[in-house]
Amino acid sequence: MLRSLRICGAVALCAWTVLVAAAAGSESASKYVIRSDHWSEDDELGYRKFIQAIGESDCNTLDSCLHSSANPFYGTDPPDRHFEADCSDLTYVLRFYYAWKRGLPFAYVSGVAPRDGSGDDIRYSHAGNKVTARTDVTSGNLGGSRIIDNIRDAVSSATYRIHPDADGPLRSDFYSPAITPQAIQPGTIVYDPAGHVATVFRVDPDGRVHSFDAHTDYTLTQLVFDVRFARVRPSQGAGFKNWRPVRLVGATRMPDGTLKGGRIEVAGNAEIPDFSDEQYFGTGKRPADEEWASGSFSLNGETLDYYDFVRGRLAGGKLIFDPLKEVAYMTRSICSDLQYRTLAVRIAVAAGMAQKQQPNRLPRNIYGTSGDWETYSTPSRDARLKTLFKALRDTVQRFVEMEQRKDTKHLAYFGTDIAGDMLKVYDRVTQSCRIEYRRSDGNPVTLSYEDARERLFAMSFDPTHCPELRWGASDAAELFTCPDGALKRSWYAAEQNLRNQIDRTYDARMDFTLEELGTPGPGKGVPSPPDTDVRAYLERAGAQARN
């Protein structure tokens, strides 16, 4: 993450920070009370600045974020109050936390069920979900910390899996915004239907969307909007979401200025000026739901890929790539993701997972489960990392081909050797990237970026494996300290096809025994990984251009 800063966005936010800080430590200060019946424009602006400050800071857990100067209310919580959130909790906790500190109304979806009445895992329901219950958070009855715990118990990634056109009788907490710079702001949510949620904290002038997310080990990481966020059928609710406006009605204003009683009304789609489902159906004539993929995206009369459309629209209508900057950014981003992975593996090792016995079967689905596997395994995290490596390889080829066809409309390159220049940038960034993990004996091992890339599909996602296998070691000297016996090594070998796969197949049955996993079949992965070798491609492309 970037620099840490303290904010006081609007005058109202500064004043409220002082007011809350003065009351910190008192029993009444911990209670959630409502002072305003709705969120004003200043409140929303303050919330956006609150989210941006967290994203721009160097905190790496929700607890460290809220106890840091990135949080304008950080002095109002007891030092021993510990905040935790995974990806689905995080946006709810942050939104409620801000409402709590500012005295704003809050309500949330507290129950969902599959739309088709099936017995699907609601986190990955094929037809999406419907809202079955909502909870209004009442004023003056519970402390904010208790309410946060209640919210975390109620919400999951299933809460986001709602069709954008669903509008009642019980409404979701989010609506589908238009893809415009005015609508996609800090605080906007991005939902990946593979069960992951991120919070936008900045949109660059070139349309790149930055976000942060949380994981089951409660660490926070950063990522940008790209192909890692899958686009699927509208009923699964993938994509950008904004909080629906809410209003407290029928409340009584008490002598101390607080509002008691009443109920929360949630705005419908027709009441929201920037509601749009274009991200699901395209910018032209809307296709039927079952034909959603046929929708096209047009920007300034040009038909674009969805991800290019988003970037161009958020850049104010201009889709322009500087290939050298793009390669540098994407490579640095991969290096950061590798660093995040070191922390995830370290946490699993510290929790004693590598000393546990290998289970007789894999979970029903390795990407979506519960318990220790959900907390400490990394198949989803690793798949996103592999997708980013592949995306970089595909991107450099795209830029070479754009230069070959002289696409000056979208490519801002003014040199004479695009492959060679991108390779220089790639080498400069990768040579500064070092990843360090600790072997089973505690001694450090340092990997270069290219070491990590070459090992990428050998890195075990299985939390019961030793750290050497978690980092794809194959050299006998490095593996010497790994205590894993023949059974674990056999499982490691059998899981190779699953490691080769970059698509997260949440609907596949995967609860295989070791013997079952040893034969090809559905849910068992793919025989070979995709190409991620940027250097090799650029060297070939450069040689071809010179001949």
C-alpha positions as CSV (number, residue, x, y, z in Angstrom):
1,M,0.0,0.0,0.0
2,L,1.0,3.6,-0.3
3,R,1.5,6.4,2.3
4,S,-0.5,6.7,5.5
5,L,-2.5,9.9,6.0
6,R,-5.0,11.3,8.4
7,I,-8.1,12.9,6.8
8,C,-10.8,15.3,7.8
9,G,-12.6,15.4,4.5
10,A,-15.5,17.8,5.1
11,V,-15.9,20.4,7.9
12,A,-18.7,18.3,9.3
13,L,-16.3,15.3,9.5
14,C,-13.7,17.3,11.4
15,A,-16.3,18.6,13.8
16,W,-17.8,15.2,14.4
17,T,-14.3,13.7,15.0
18,V,-13.7,16.2,17.8
19,L,-17.1,15.5,19.3
20,V,-16.7,11.8,19.3
21,A,-13.1,12.0,20.6
22,A,-14.2,14.0,23.5
23,A,-16.7,11.3,24.5
24,A,-14.3,8.4,24.0
25,G,-14.1,6.0,26.8
26,S,-17.6,6.7,28.2
27,E,-20.2,3.9,28.1
28,S,-22.6,6.1,26.1
29,A,-19.9,6.7,23.4
30,S,-19.8,3.0,22.5
31,K,-23.6,2.8,21.8
32,Y,-24.9,3.3,18.3
33,V,-27.3,6.2,18.2
34,I,-28.9,7.9,15.2
35,R,-28.7,11.7,14.9
36,S,-29.7,12.1,11.2
37,D,-32.5,10.4,9.3
38,H,-30.4,10.0,6.1
39,W,-26.9,10.2,4.7
40,S,-26.3,13.7,3.2
41,E,-23.9,14.4,0.3
42,D,-21.3,15.5,2.9
43,D,-21.7,12.2,4.7
44,E,-21.1,10.3,1.5
45,L,-18.1,12.5,0.7
46,G,-16.7,11.8,4.1
47,Y,-17.2,8.1,3.7
48,R,-15.4,8.2,0.4
49,K,-12.5,9.9,2.0
50,F,-12.5,7.5,4.9
51,I,-12.3,4.5,2.4
52,Q,-9.6,6.2,0.3
53,A,-7.5,6.9,3.4
54,I,-7.6,3.3,4.4
55,G,-6.7,2.2,0.9
56,E,-3.8,4.6,0.6
57,S,-2.4,3.7,4.0
58,D,0.1,0.9,4.8
59,C,-2.2,-1.1,7.1
60,N,-2.6,-4.7,6.3
61,T,-5.5,-5.8,8.6
62,L,-8.8,-4.2,9.4
63,D,-7.6,-3.9,13.0
64,S,-4.5,-2.1,12.1
65,C,-6.4,0.2,9.8
66,L,-9.0,1.3,12.3
67,H,-6.4,1.7,15.0
68,S,-4.3,3.9,12.7
69,S,-4.3,7.6,11.8
70,A,-5.9,6.6,8.4
71,N,-9.1,6.4,10.5
72,P,-10.3,9.8,11.6
73,F,-12.1,8.1,14.5
74,Y,-9.2,6.0,15.6
75,G,-9.0,7.6,19.1
76,T,-12.6,6.7,19.9
77,D,-12.1,3.0,20.3
78,P,-10.5,1.2,23.2
79,P,-7.0,0.0,22.4
80,D,-8.0,-3.5,23.2
81,R,-11.0,-3.5,20.8
82,H,-10.0,-6.0,18.0
83,F,-11.6,-5.6,14.6
84,E,-11.7,-8.6,12.2
85,A,-13.4,-9.1,8.8
86,D,-13.1,-11.4,5.8
87,C,-13.9,-10.2,2.3
88,S,-17.7,-10.3,2.6
89,D,-17.7,-8.7,6.0
90,L,-15.3,-5.9,5.3
91,T,-17.5,-3.5,3.3
92,Y,-20.4,-4.0,5.8
93,V,-18.1,-3.4,8.8
94,L,-16.6,-0.3,7.3
95,R,-20.0,1.2,6.2
96,F,-21.5,0.5,9.6
97,Y,-18.4,1.7,11.5
98,Y,-18.7,5.1,9.7
99,A,-22.5,5.2,10.4
100,W,-21.9,4.5,14.0
101,K,-19.3,7.2,14.4
102,R,-21.4,9.8,12.5
103,G,-24.8,8.9,13.9
104,L,-26.2,7.8,10.6
105,P,-29.0,5.2,9.9
106,F,-28.0,1.7,8.9
107,A,-29.8,-1.5,7.9
108,Y,-28.6,-4.7,6.3
109,V,-29.7,-7.8,4.5
110,S,-29.7,-10.6,7.2
111,G,-31.0,-13.5,5.1
112,V,-30.8,-14.8,1.6
113,A,-31.9,-18.0,-0.2
114,P,-31.4,-19.4,-3.7
115,R,-33.9,-17.9,-6.2
116,D,-34.7,-21.2,-7.7
117,G,-35.3,-22.9,-4.3
118,S,-32.5,-25.3,-4.9
119,G,-30.3,-26.7,-2.2
120,D,-27.2,-25.0,-3.6
121,D,-24.5,-23.5,-1.4
122,I,-25.9,-20.0,-1.2
123,R,-22.4,-18.5,-1.7
124,Y,-22.3,-20.1,-5.2
125,S,-25.9,-20.5,-6.1
126,H,-26.3,-21.1,-9.9
127,A,-29.4,-18.9,-10.3
128,G,-28.4,-16.3,-7.7
129,N,-30.2,-15.4,-4.5
130,K,-33.1,-13.4,-3.2
131,V,-33.4,-11.4,0.0
132,T,-35.4,-13.2,2.7
133,A,-34.8,-10.9,5.7
134,R,-33.6,-7.4,6.5
135,T,-32.5,-6.0,9.9
136,D,-32.9,-2.3,10.8
137,V,-30.2,-1.3,13.3
138,T,-32.0,0.5,16.1
139,S,-30.8,3.5,18.0
140,G,-29.5,3.5,21.5
141,N,-29.9,-0.1,22.3
142,L,-26.6,-1.9,21.5
143,G,-23.0,-0.9,21.4
144,G,-21.4,-0.5,18.0
145,S,-19.0,-3.4,18.6
146,R,-21.9,-5.8,19.4
147,I,-23.7,-4.7,16.2
148,I,-20.6,-5.3,14.1
149,D,-20.5,-8.9,15.5
150,N,-24.2,-9.3,14.6
151,I,-23.6,-8.0,11.1
152,R,-20.6,-10.4,10.6
153,D,-22.7,-13.3,11.7
154,A,-25.5,-12.5,9.2
155,V,-23.7,-11.5,5.9
156,S,-21.6,-13.6,3.6
157,S,-20.5,-13.5,0.0
158,A,-24.0,-14.9,-0.8
159,T,-25.4,-11.5,0.3
160,Y,-24.0,-9.9,-2.8
161,R,-25.3,-12.6,-5.3
162,I,-28.4,-10.7,-6.3
163,H,-29.8,-9.9,-9.8
164,P,-29.4,-6.2,-10.5
165,D,-33.0,-5.8,-11.4
166,A,-34.3,-7.4,-8.2
167,D,-36.3,-4.6,-6.5
168,G,-38.4,-6.0,-3.8
169,P,-40.4,-6.7,-1.8
170,L,-37.2,-6.9,0.3
171,R,-34.3,-5.0,-1.3
172,S,-30.7,-5.8,-1.4
173,D,-28.2,-3.4,0.2
174,F,-26.6,-2.5,-3.1
175,Y,-27.6,-1.4,-6.6
176,S,-25.9,-1.6,-10.0
177,P,-24.4,1.8,-10.9
178,A,-23.7,3.3,-14.3
179,I,-20.1,2.8,-15.3
180,T,-19.2,6.5,-15.1
181,P,-16.5,8.4,-13.1
182,Q,-19.3,10.0,-11.1
183,A,-20.7,6.6,-10.0
184,I,-17.6,4.5,-9.5
185,Q,-16.0,6.1,-6.5
186,P,-14.1,5.1,-3.3
187,G,-16.6,2.9,-1.4
188,T,-18.0,1.3,-4.5
189,I,-18.0,-2.5,-4.2
190,V,-16.7,-5.1,-6.8
191,Y,-18.2,-8.6,-6.4
192,D,-16.5,-11.6,-8.0
193,P,-19.1,-14.4,-8.3
194,A,-16.4,-16.9,-7.3
195,G,-17.1,-15.6,-3.8
196,H,-14.8,-12.6,-3.4
197,V,-15.6,-8.9,-2.6
198,A,-13.3,-5.9,-2.9
199,T,-13.8,-2.2,-2.0
200,V,-12.8,0.5,-4.5
201,F,-10.5,3.2,-2.9
202,R,-9.3,5.1,-6.0
203,V,-9.9,5.5,-9.7
204,D,-6.9,6.8,-11.7
205,P,-7.3,9.4,-14.5
206,D,-6.5,6.6,-17.0
207,G,-9.5,4.5,-15.7
208,R,-7.6,2.0,-13.6
209,V,-9.7,1.0,-10.6
210,H,-7.8,0.3,-7.3
211,S,-9.4,-1.7,-4.5
212,F,-8.6,-3.5,-1.3
213,D,-10.0,-6.8,-0.1
214,A,-9.8,-9.1,3.0
215,H,-9.1,-12.8,3.3
216,T,-10.2,-15.5,5.6
217,D,-7.0,-15.0,7.6
218,Y,-8.1,-11.4,8.0
219,T,-5.2,-9.9,6.1
220,L,-5.9,-7.0,3.6
221,T,-4.5,-6.9,0.2
222,Q,-4.7,-4.6,-2.8
223,L,-5.8,-5.3,-6.4
224,V,-7.1,-3.6,-9.5
225,F,-10.2,-4.4,-11.5
226,D,-9.3,-6.7,-14.3
227,V,-10.0,-10.2,-15.7
228,R,-9.7,-11.6,-12.1
229,F,-13.3,-10.3,-11.6
230,A,-15.3,-12.7,-13.8
231,R,-18.3,-11.5,-15.8
232,V,-21.1,-14.0,-15.6
233,R,-24.9,-14.3,-15.8
234,P,-26.7,-11.3,-14.3
235,S,-28.6,-13.4,-11.7
236,Q,-25.2,-14.0,-9.9
237,G,-24.8,-10.3,-9.4
238,A,-21.1,-9.9,-10.5
239,G,-19.6,-6.5,-10.9
240,F,-19.8,-3.0,-9.4
241,K,-22.2,-2.2,-6.7
242,N,-23.0,1.0,-4.7
243,W,-24.8,1.2,-1.4
244,R,-28.5,2.0,-1.7
245,P,-29.7,5.3,-0.1
246,V,-31.6,4.7,3.1
247,R,-33.9,6.9,5.2
248,L,-35.2,6.5,8.8
249,V,-38.9,7.3,8.9
250,G,-41.3,7.5,11.8
251,A,-38.7,8.2,14.4
252,T,-39.0,10.5,17.4
253,R,-36.5,13.2,18.0
254,M,-35.4,13.0,21.7
255,P,-34.3,16.0,23.8
256,D,-30.6,15.1,23.3
257,G,-31.1,15.2,19.5
258,T,-31.0,11.5,18.9
259,L,-33.7,9.7,16.9
260,K,-35.5,6.8,18.5
261,G,-37.8,4.2,16.9
262,G,-39.0,4.3,13.3
263,R,-38.1,2.1,10.4
264,I,-35.5,2.2,7.6
265,E,-36.8,2.7,4.0
266,V,-34.4,1.5,1.3
267,A,-34.4,3.3,-2.1
268,G,-35.6,1.3,-5.1
269,N,-33.9,1.2,-8.5
270,A,-36.2,3.8,-10.0
271,E,-35.4,6.3,-7.2
272,I,-31.6,6.1,-7.8
273,P,-30.4,8.5,-10.6
274,D,-27.3,6.5,-11.5
275,F,-28.9,3.1,-11.4
276,S,-28.0,1.2,-14.6
277,D,-27.6,-2.5,-15.5
278,E,-25.4,-1.8,-18.6
279,Q,-22.5,-3.6,-17.0
280,Y,-24.6,-6.8,-17.3
281,F,-26.4,-6.3,-20.7
282,G,-24.2,-3.9,-22.6
283,T,-24.8,-0.4,-24.0
284,G,-27.0,-1.3,-26.9
285,K,-30.3,-3.0,-27.1
286,R,-30.8,-5.1,-24.0
287,P,-30.7,-8.8,-24.7
288,A,-32.8,-11.3,-22.7
289,D,-31.3,-12.6,-19.5
290,E,-30.4,-15.9,-20.9
291,E,-28.6,-14.1,-23.8
292,W,-26.8,-11.6,-21.6
293,A,-23.4,-12.5,-23.1
294,S,-24.5,-11.2,-26.5
295,G,-24.7,-7.7,-25.2
296,S,-22.1,-5.4,-26.7
297,F,-20.2,-2.4,-25.3
298,S,-19.7,0.7,-27.3
299,L,-17.6,3.8,-26.5
300,N,-17.5,6.7,-28.9
301,G,-18.9,4.5,-31.6
302,E,-16.3,1.7,-31.1
303,T,-17.2,-1.7,-29.9
304,L,-14.9,-2.8,-27.1
305,D,-14.2,-5.7,-24.8
306,Y,-16.0,-5.3,-21.5
307,Y,-12.9,-4.6,-19.4
308,D,-11.6,-2.1,-22.0
309,F,-15.0,-0.4,-21.9
310,V,-14.9,0.0,-18.2
311,R,-11.5,1.4,-18.3
312,G,-12.2,3.8,-21.2
313,R,-15.5,5.0,-19.7
314,L,-13.9,5.7,-16.3
315,A,-11.1,7.5,-18.1
316,G,-13.6,10.0,-19.4
317,G,-14.1,8.3,-22.8
318,K,-10.4,7.7,-23.8
319,L,-8.9,4.3,-23.9
320,I,-5.2,4.8,-24.2
321,F,-2.4,2.4,-23.0
322,D,1.2,3.4,-22.3
323,P,2.7,-0.1,-22.8
324,L,5.8,0.6,-20.7
325,K,3.8,2.0,-17.8
326,E,1.3,-0.9,-18.0
327,V,4.0,-3.5,-17.9
328,A,5.7,-1.8,-15.0
329,Y,2.4,-1.5,-13.1
330,M,1.3,-5.1,-13.7
331,T,4.7,-6.5,-12.8
332,R,4.8,-4.6,-9.6
333,S,1.3,-5.7,-8.8
334,I,2.3,-9.3,-9.2
335,C,5.3,-8.8,-6.9
336,S,3.0,-7.4,-4.3
337,D,0.6,-10.4,-4.6
338,L,3.6,-12.7,-4.1
339,Q,4.4,-10.8,-0.9
340,Y,0.8,-11.1,0.2
341,R,1.1,-14.9,-0.3
342,T,4.1,-15.1,1.9
343,L,2.1,-13.7,4.8
344,A,-0.8,-16.2,4.1
345,V,1.5,-19.2,4.1
346,R,3.3,-17.9,7.2
347,I,0.0,-17.6,9.0
348,A,-1.0,-21.1,8.1
349,V,2.4,-22.5,9.3
350,A,2.2,-20.5,12.5
351,A,-1.3,-22.0,13.1
352,G,0.3,-25.5,13.0
353,M,-1.5,-26.6,9.8
354,A,1.7,-28.1,8.3
355,Q,1.9,-30.5,11.3
356,K,-1.7,-31.8,10.8
357,Q,-2.4,-35.1,9.2
358,Q,-3.5,-35.1,5.6
359,P,-7.3,-35.6,5.4
360,N,-8.6,-38.7,3.6
361,R,-10.5,-36.5,1.2
362,L,-10.3,-33.0,-0.3
363,P,-13.2,-30.7,0.6
364,R,-16.3,-31.0,-1.4
365,N,-15.0,-28.0,-3.4
366,I,-11.5,-26.7,-2.7
367,Y,-12.5,-23.1,-3.6
368,G,-15.6,-22.8,-1.4
369,T,-15.7,-24.6,1.9
370,S,-15.4,-23.8,5.6
371,G,-13.2,-24.5,8.7
372,D,-9.4,-24.6,8.6
373,W,-9.3,-25.3,4.8
374,E,-11.2,-22.0,4.1
375,T,-9.0,-20.1,6.5
376,Y,-5.6,-21.4,5.6
377,S,-5.6,-22.9,2.1
378,T,-4.9,-20.7,-0.9
379,P,-6.5,-22.2,-4.1
380,S,-8.6,-19.1,-4.8
381,R,-5.8,-16.7,-4.0
382,D,-3.3,-18.7,-6.1
383,A,-5.8,-18.9,-9.0
384,R,-6.1,-15.1,-9.0
385,L,-2.3,-14.8,-8.9
386,K,-1.9,-17.2,-11.8
387,T,-4.5,-15.3,-13.7
388,L,-2.5,-12.1,-13.3
389,F,0.7,-13.8,-14.5
390,K,-1.1,-15.0,-17.6
391,A,-2.8,-11.6,-18.1
392,L,0.6,-9.9,-18.2
393,R,1.9,-12.4,-20.7
394,D,-1.2,-11.9,-22.9
395,T,-1.0,-8.1,-22.4
396,V,2.6,-7.8,-23.8
397,Q,1.6,-9.8,-26.8
398,R,-1.5,-7.5,-27.3
399,F,0.7,-4.4,-27.2
400,V,3.2,-5.9,-29.7
401,E,0.3,-6.7,-32.1
402,M,-1.2,-3.2,-31.6
403,E,2.1,-1.7,-32.6
404,Q,2.4,-3.9,-35.6
405,R,-1.0,-2.7,-36.9
406,K,-0.1,0.9,-36.0
407,D,-3.0,1.4,-33.5
408,T,-2.0,4.9,-32.5
409,K,-5.6,5.6,-31.3
410,H,-5.1,3.3,-28.3
411,L,-1.4,2.8,-28.0
412,A,0.8,5.6,-26.6
413,Y,4.2,4.3,-27.7
414,F,6.7,6.4,-29.6
415,G,9.8,4.2,-29.7
416,T,11.1,1.9,-32.4
417,D,11.4,-1.4,-30.5
418,I,8.3,-2.1,-28.4
419,A,9.3,-5.6,-27.5
420,G,12.8,-4.6,-26.4
421,D,11.6,-1.6,-24.5
422,M,8.9,-3.6,-22.6
423,L,11.5,-6.3,-21.8
424,K,13.8,-3.6,-20.3
425,V,11.0,-2.4,-18.1
426,Y,10.0,-6.0,-17.2
427,D,13.6,-6.9,-16.2
428,R,14.1,-3.7,-14.2
429,V,11.0,-4.3,-12.1
430,T,11.4,-8.0,-11.7
431,Q,15.1,-7.7,-10.7
432,S,14.0,-5.5,-7.7
433,C,11.4,-8.1,-6.6
434,R,12.5,-10.6,-3.9
435,I,10.2,-13.0,-2.1
436,E,11.4,-14.6,1.2
437,Y,9.8,-17.6,2.9
438,R,11.0,-19.7,5.9
439,R,11.6,-23.4,5.5
440,S,10.4,-25.9,8.1
441,D,13.6,-25.4,10.1
442,G,13.1,-21.6,10.2
443,N,15.9,-20.7,7.8
444,P,15.0,-18.2,5.1
445,V,14.9,-18.9,1.4
446,T,14.9,-16.0,-1.0
447,L,13.3,-16.3,-4.4
448,S,13.5,-13.9,-7.4
449,Y,10.4,-12.9,-9.4
450,E,11.4,-15.4,-12.1
451,D,12.0,-18.1,-9.6
452,A,8.5,-17.6,-8.3
453,R,7.0,-17.5,-11.8
454,E,8.8,-20.8,-12.8
455,R,7.5,-22.4,-9.6
456,L,4.0,-20.9,-9.9
457,F,2.1,-24.0,-10.8
458,A,4.1,-26.1,-8.3
459,M,3.2,-24.0,-5.3
460,S,0.8,-26.0,-3.1
461,F,-2.5,-24.6,-2.0
462,D,-2.9,-27.4,0.5
463,P,-2.4,-26.0,4.1
464,T,-1.3,-29.4,5.5
465,H,1.9,-29.3,3.3
466,C,5.3,-28.1,4.5
467,P,6.3,-24.5,3.6
468,E,8.8,-25.8,1.1
469,L,6.0,-27.5,-0.9
470,R,3.8,-24.5,-0.4
471,W,6.5,-22.6,-2.3
472,G,7.0,-25.2,-5.0
473,A,10.5,-26.4,-4.0
474,S,11.9,-29.2,-6.2
475,D,15.6,-29.1,-5.4
476,A,16.7,-31.8,-3.0
477,A,18.7,-29.4,-0.9
478,E,15.8,-27.0,-0.4
479,L,13.4,-29.9,0.3
480,F,15.7,-31.6,2.8
481,T,14.0,-29.8,5.7
482,C,10.5,-30.7,4.7
483,P,9.1,-33.3,7.1
484,D,6.2,-34.4,4.9
485,G,6.1,-38.2,4.6
486,A,5.2,-40.4,1.6
487,L,1.4,-39.8,2.1
488,K,1.6,-36.0,1.9
489,R,4.1,-36.2,-1.0
490,S,1.7,-38.4,-2.8
491,W,-1.2,-35.9,-2.3
492,Y,1.1,-33.1,-3.4
493,A,1.8,-35.0,-6.7
494,A,-1.9,-35.9,-7.2
495,E,-3.0,-32.3,-6.8
496,Q,-0.8,-31.1,-9.7
497,N,-3.6,-30.9,-12.2
498,L,-5.7,-28.8,-9.8
499,R,-2.7,-26.5,-9.5
500,N,-2.5,-26.2,-13.3
501,Q,-6.1,-24.8,-13.3
502,I,-6.6,-21.1,-13.1
503,D,-10.4,-21.1,-13.4
504,R,-12.2,-21.3,-10.0
505,T,-14.9,-23.9,-10.6
506,Y,-17.1,-23.5,-7.5
507,D,-19.8,-25.8,-8.9
508,A,-17.5,-28.8,-9.3
509,R,-17.5,-31.7,-6.9
510,M,-13.9,-32.2,-5.6
511,D,-14.1,-34.4,-2.5
512,F,-11.8,-37.0,-4.0
513,T,-9.7,-39.6,-2.2
514,L,-6.0,-39.9,-3.1
515,E,-6.8,-42.9,-5.3
516,E,-9.7,-41.1,-7.1
517,L,-7.6,-37.9,-7.7
518,G,-5.0,-40.0,-9.5
519,T,-7.2,-40.5,-12.5
520,P,-8.4,-37.8,-14.9
521,G,-12.0,-36.6,-14.7
522,P,-14.3,-33.6,-14.0
523,G,-13.3,-31.4,-11.1
524,K,-9.7,-32.7,-11.1
525,G,-8.0,-29.9,-12.9
526,V,-6.2,-29.7,-16.3
527,P,-3.1,-31.5,-17.5
528,S,-0.9,-28.5,-18.3
529,P,-0.7,-24.9,-17.2
530,P,-1.0,-21.8,-19.4
531,D,2.0,-19.9,-20.7
532,T,3.2,-17.1,-18.3
533,D,6.7,-16.5,-19.7
534,V,6.8,-12.8,-20.6
535,R,10.6,-12.8,-21.2
536,A,10.5,-15.7,-23.7
537,Y,7.7,-14.1,-25.7
538,L,9.3,-10.6,-25.8
539,E,12.7,-12.1,-26.8
540,R,11.0,-14.0,-29.7
541,A,8.9,-10.9,-30.7
542,G,12.0,-8.7,-30.7
543,A,14.0,-11.2,-32.8
544,Q,11.2,-11.5,-35.3
545,A,11.0,-7.7,-35.6
546,R,14.7,-7.4,-36.3
547,N,14.6,-10.1,-39.0
